[in-house]
Each structure stands twice: as C-alpha cells, then as structure tokens.
Amino acid sequence: MMLRKVLAGAALVGGLTSGAMGLGAASAIAEPAPPPAPGQPAPPPPPPPGQMWHPGPPPPAAPPAEPNVGQPPAWAPPKPVDPSWANGQPQVWDQGWNHWGVWQNGVFIPTY
C-alpha cells in the first residue's frame, strides 16, 4: 500500500514537472511566406524594429464626447419613457451615438 502511494505521488510530480517544463508541448516553426505569383507586386517590406505597421485605414473615431442632440431618423425606435434614475434629465436622441439616452455630467448613458 505504501509503495502504491509513493509511485502515484512520483507519477503526479513527474507529470506536473514535465508540463511546467513544456516537455509535452509541440514546437511550432514558422514557414516563410510563399513568393508572389508572377505579375503580382511584392509585399511591402517589414517596418523597422520598434515601429508599428498599420496595413489598413485608421480605425473609426470614437463617438463624440459632448451632446449632439437632434431629431431621430425614421428608422429609430420610439422615444422610451424617461428613467426614474435620470434626476430630471430628458431622454434625447444623440446623433453622434445614434441612440436614445440621457446625458448626465458629460456622460452619455444609452437607455434603449
């Protein structure tokens, strides 16, 4: 019985140790990109070390940080009831967010 516990403990410790050391993990080797097809332009060279490379257009700007209240478009849902937690602030359609909500202390809180 004692030998059985010792062997089970040794197997457990060995398994945990080999997992921590990464002995059971497969190694991945990156293959170089294939050359471009004849007649196709070559890909751009990689950026210098320490510089970011953005292949596409810049990301869209964040919604506005100040109220841009306006009339809701025809596709907008009907105006919801003013929430009780809004402290008297009205529900407004914000054209920058395209959403019904309440502006409180410079923060837009979407409600529907």
C-alpha positions, 0 to 999 in steps of 0.5 A: 500500500505504501509503495502504491502511494509513493509511485502515484505521488512520483507519477503526479510530480513527474507529470506536473514537472514535465508540463511546467517544463513544456516537455509535452508541448509541440514546437511550432516553426514558422514557414516563410511566406510563399513568393508572389505569383508572377505579375503580382507586386511584392509585399511591402517590406517589414517596418523597422524594429520598434515601429508599428505597421498599420496595413489598413485605414485608421480605425473609426473615431470614437463617438463624440464626447459632448451632446449632439442632440437632434431629431431621430431618423425614421428608422429609430425606435420610439422615444422610451419613457424617461428613467426614474434614475435620470434626476430630471434629465430628458431622454434625447436622441444623440446623433453622434451615438445614434441612440436614445439616452440621457446625458448626465455630467458629460456622460452619455448613458444609452437607455434603449 
